Amino acid sequence: MTFQQLQKDVLDLDLCTVCGACQLACPAAVIGFDGLAPVLTAASWTDTDCGDCADCLDVCPGADPATPAAEERLFGRTRTPEERWTGIFSEVVAGHSLDPAVFEASASGGTLTALLQTAMVALGVDVTLSMGRDPDEPWRAAPALIRNPAELTETAQSTYQLAPYLGALRPVMEQEPDARVAMTGVACHIQALRKLQAMDTPAGRWARDHVVLAVEPACSSSTRPEGTAAVIRDRADVPLESVVRLRYREGEYPGEIGIRTDDGSEHRVAFWQAVRDFAGNKTYRCLSCGDWMSGLADVSVSDGDPNIFAASVGGGEQPKHGRAFVRTGAGARALAAGVAHGLLTHRPVDLAGLNLGLERKRNRRASYERSGRPTPMGPIPGHREELEIIPDERWIAAPGTTGEQR
């Protein structure tokens, strides 16, 4: 097995998630990224150099997230058809951060950020991996390693943009091998983490022993950097090189795209408009994804408002909050410690009703399952979405239209 096998089984089929797990897992440290594409960084590297190593393919969630095996390890069982899209959880609560700075900076109340704060303040975590911004091009997403809980506020919002991610943990693994790590990541990141933790390799053993808390946001699908660039250039009429700060859910809930330029000006784009622009800038793997949440994180968090698109069009009717799905003992301990340290509050919540992000995901998945193209495996082997497909354009129709035109 070689990197060339990864190329054949995943990359050539457009099934790469851009999770970066191959970069983290490669024993020889010869995998990097050219933009969103995994590449060999050693020009002289050949198949012979890889030998029998298959770590990059074994850790990859692109074609096979290996959800059933991970569920057996975490929960002692696999999910039922009724748990298809939510996964296995012990409780679900509505909550928000009690830190005013986090609450204000957050997209949906800061529950996820509060859990990461708790890990650092109360659970002995030294380093947290979160999605931040590229220091040289602040409009681009880039992984951030955070060692000061106060700095989590700067990454407290969702980031609707793809960027290689898990490879950022490699320096921690190599240079701070005893550090305790918490991380946030979308479904594919968490699936890759769980695959890595199951591997009997140095990287697998490190991840098993030292990544002690994983928290994930629900993900309708991520977007190529070009999607963000188009919103900045075409909607806000702002040159990319002038951007010094970007937030996707800035200001009064549910928020707008917030862009600050080097002359101190602030620019805004309606979030609903950006969602429509993002729809044309997604990868095949994201569009065909079978997961809204992996169901494998210690805690999963979704926006408390089930239809942020509509809230952006007509104003939010619900107070800013998130819904936390508690799955593991580590997740339950983090939630309890967050409450005990005054970092978050929560209450029971009913899951009834439509969630736009989930419905978009289900409909897209159903359309790709029927397309005949290779699709990533879903969490239940052989399960197919049986529904009347509503085109994605109708879910995010522009105000005053039927959704048939852009």
N, C-alpha and C positions, 0 to 999 in steps of 0.2 A: 504494500500500500504506500502511496506517495502523495505529494501535493497534486500531482497530475490526476490522481484518482478523485481527489476533491474537486478538481477542475471539471472532470467528466460527470460526476454524480450530482454536483450541486451548482457550480458556477455556470457551466454551459447550459444548464436548464433554467437559469434565472431564479434559482432558489436560495441565493445567499441573502441572509437577513442583515448583514453588515454588523453583526453582534460583536465581532472582534475576538471571539473565543479561540479561534485558531491561532491568533497571535499570542494569546496568553498560554495556550497549551503546548505549543511547539517546543520540544526539548532543545532543539538546536537554535532557537530564536532567529529563524530565517524567514519568517512570515511577517509581512507588514501590509500597509494599505496604500494604494494609489487612488486617492479620492475615496470612493466607496468600494473599490475592488481589492480583494486580497491578492497579494503578489509575493513572489519570492524576492527577498532583499539581497540575496547573495548571488551575484551574476554567474558564478561558476558552479552553483548547486545543481546536482543531477539526481535522477531517480535512484542511482546507486547510493548516493549519500543518505537518502531517507532510509534505506534498508527495509526492514519489516515494520517500521514505525507507521502507525495509522492514527496517531493522536489527533491530527487536525480534522480528519473525517469523523472519528469517534465522538469528538466533542461538539460537532456541528449540529445545530438544530434545524438547518435549512430544509432538508428533505424529511428528516425524522426527528421530531422533538423528544421522542421517547417518553412521553407523558405517563403511560401506564406503569412502566418500570419505576419511574420516580415516585408515583403515587403509592406503589406498593412499599417502597422504602420509607416514605414519609408518614403514610396513614394506615398501612397494612391492608389496603384494598384499593380498587380502582373506582372511578366515578360511575354513577348510574346514568342512563339516558336523560333523566330529569336534571342531572347536574352537569349536562353537556357544556353549557356556556359559563356557569358560575364556578364549577369545581367543588371540591369538598371543603367545607368550612364548619367551624364549631359555633360561630355566632356572627351576625352582621350588625353593625352599629352606625349611627350617624354621629359625626363628631367634628370638632374644629380645634385649632390651636388656641391656647390661652395667652400666647405671646403676641402682644399687639403688632409688633413689627412683622412677625411671620404671617399673622392673619391678614394684614393689609397687603403684604407682598404676594400672597398665595393666589392661585387661580380658583381654588374651591375650599378655602378654609384652613389649609395648612396641616391637615391631619398627617399626611405622609411626612412632611418636614418635621413635625413634632415628634414622630416616632424615631426619626433619625437623630434628632436632638437628644431624645431620651437615651438612645443607644450610647451616645457619646458622654452624656452627663451622668447616667446612672448605671450603665451596663458594661462599662470598661472598654468601649470601642475606641480605638486610636485613630482610625482613618475611615472616612466615608467616601464611597464613590457615588457621584451624582452627575447629571448632565449640566454642563455649564456652557460657556462661550469661548471661542477661539480668541486669544488675546490679540492676535494680529488682525483678524477679521471678525469683529464682535457680532456680526450678523450670522456667523456660522456656529452651529452646535459643536461642542467638543467636551469630552469627559473632564471632570474636575475631581481631584483628590483633596478632600477637606479634612483638616486637622483641628480646626477651631469651630465649635458649635455655632458661634455667632455668624460665621461665614455661610452657613446653610441658607440663610435668608436670601442670599443672592441667587440661589438655584431653586427657589421655592415654587416656581411655576412649571407647568407642563411645557415641554419643548417638542413642537410638531415638526421635527427634522431628524433625518438619519445622520449618524456619524459613527465611525468605528469606536467601540466603547470598552469592552472588557479587557482589551490589551493594555489599558491604562493601569491595570492592577499588576502588570508584570514587574515594574520597578519596586513595588511594595513587596511582592513575593521574593524578589532577589536581594533587595537592600534592607528590608525591614521584615524579615521572615517571621518574627514573633508578634508582629502587630495584629491586633484584632480588628476585623474589617466588617463594616455594614455597607450595604449598597441598595440603591434603588435601580430598577430597570424594568423595561416592558417585557411582555411575555417571552420573546425569543431570548432576551438576556438571562432571564431566570431559568428557562429550560436549559440553556447552555451551561449555566452555573451548576445545575443539578446533574447534568451529564458529566461535567468535570469532576464533581465531588464523588461520583461513583467509579471513577477511573483509578486504577492502582498505579499511578505515576507520581513523580515528585510534585507536579502541579496539582494533581488530583488530591493528594494527601494534604498539601498546603491549603487548598480551598476547603476541604472537609474540616480541617482543624481550626481555620482562622477566619473564614467568612461566616460570621455568627448570626447575622440578621439580613434578610432579603425582603424588601418591600417593593411592590410593583403598582404602578397606576394602570388602570384599564386603558386599552389602546384600540381605537377604531382603525388606525393604520398611520404609519409615519410617512414623511414626505421627503423627497430629494431636496438638497440645498437649493436647487433651482426654483423650487416652489416658493421658498422664503424670499429668494432674490427677486422673483417676479412681483411679489406683493410690494416689496420695498421700492423697486424701480417703477413699476407700472401703476400701482394704486396710490402710493405715497409720493411718487415723482421725486425720489431721493436717490442720489448716486450711492452705490454700495460703499465706495471708498470713504464716504463722509460719515458712515454710521459708527457711533461709539458705544451704543447700548441698544439692545433689543429685548422686548418682552412680548409674549404672545397673548397674555391676558392682563393687560395693564389697566389700572383705573377702576372705576365703579363696576361692581359685579353685573354681568358676567365678564366684563373686560373687553378691551380692544387690543389690536396689535399696536404696541408702543415703540416708537423709533426715536432715538435721540441722535442728533448729528453734531459734528465737531464745532459748529457755531453756537451750540447751546439750544438750538430749536428742538421742539417736541412735535412729532407727527403721529397721527392716529389713522388706522384703517379699521373699519368695522370687522369684528371677528367673523360674522357670517359670510362676508365677502371673501375673506381670506380662506375660509373653509372651502368655498367653491373653487377658488384658485388652486388650492392644494390638491384638489381631487384629480387634476390633470397632471400631477407631478409625483406619482407614486410608482414604486417598483412592482413588478409582477408578483414577487414573493409577498410583499405587504398586502396587495389586493387579494391574493388567493389564500391568505393566512386563515387558519382554522381556530384562532384563539382571540378572545376579547381580553381575557386575563389568562395567564398560564395555569392558575390554580395551584402552582407549586411554590409560590412565595410564602413567607411566614405570615405576611399580611398583604392583602390586595386592597387598593383604594380606588373608588370611582367618584366622579363628581356627584354631589347630592342632587343637583338639578338634572332630571333625566333627559332634558332636551336643551342643551346650551345653544344650539343653532337658533331655535325659536326664541330663546331668551335674549339672544343678541339682536334679533330682528325687532322684537316687540317689548323687551324689558323683562328682567327676571322676576318671577313670582315667588321664588323660594329664597330664604336667607342663605347666605354663603356657607356651605358645609360640604363634607365628603362622607362617603359610605365606606366603612372599613370592614372587610371580610377577614376575620381572624381564623387562621388555618392550623397553625402548629403551636406547640408549647412555647417556643421562642417568641412567636407573635403575641400570644396571650400575656406573656411576661412583659413584653415591651409596652403593650397597651396599659397594663396595670401600673407599671412603673411611671409611664407618662402622666397618668392621672395622679399618682401619689406625689409626683414632683411638681404638680401644678402646671404642666406643659400642655395638657389637652383635656378636653371634656368629651363625653359621649353619652348617647342614649340609644335604646333599642329602636329599630326601624323596620318597616314593612317593605318587602321588595316588590310588591305588586305594581303593575303598570309598565308602560313602554319605556325603554331606554333607547334613545336615538342611536347612540354609538354602537350599541349591541345589535340593534336591528339592521343598521347599515352593514355591519360585519356579517351577520347571518345571511343576508340577501346576497352579498358579494360572494361569500363562500359557496352558497348553493349554486350560483351561476358558474363558478369555476369548477365545481364538482361535476357539472354537466357538460363542461367544455371539451373534455377529452384530453386536455393538456395535463402534464404531470403537476400534481398539487402536493404541498406538504401534508404529511399525515396529521389527522386530527387526534384529539385526546381519546376517542373511542374508536378502536380499529373497526373499519367497515361501516361506520355510521355515516349516513348522508342526510343533509338537510332536506326535508320534505315540506316545501312551502311554495306558494305562488310568488315568484320573484318580482319584487318592485325595483325598478332601475334606481341606481344610486342618485341620479339626477333628481328624481322626484322627492327623495328624502330631504334634499337640500335645495329645493327650488328657490329661486330669487323671489323676493317679495313682489306680489302682483303678477306672477307668472304661474303656469301649470307645471313647470319643471321640464318642459320639452325643449327649451332652448337655453343657451347660455348668454 
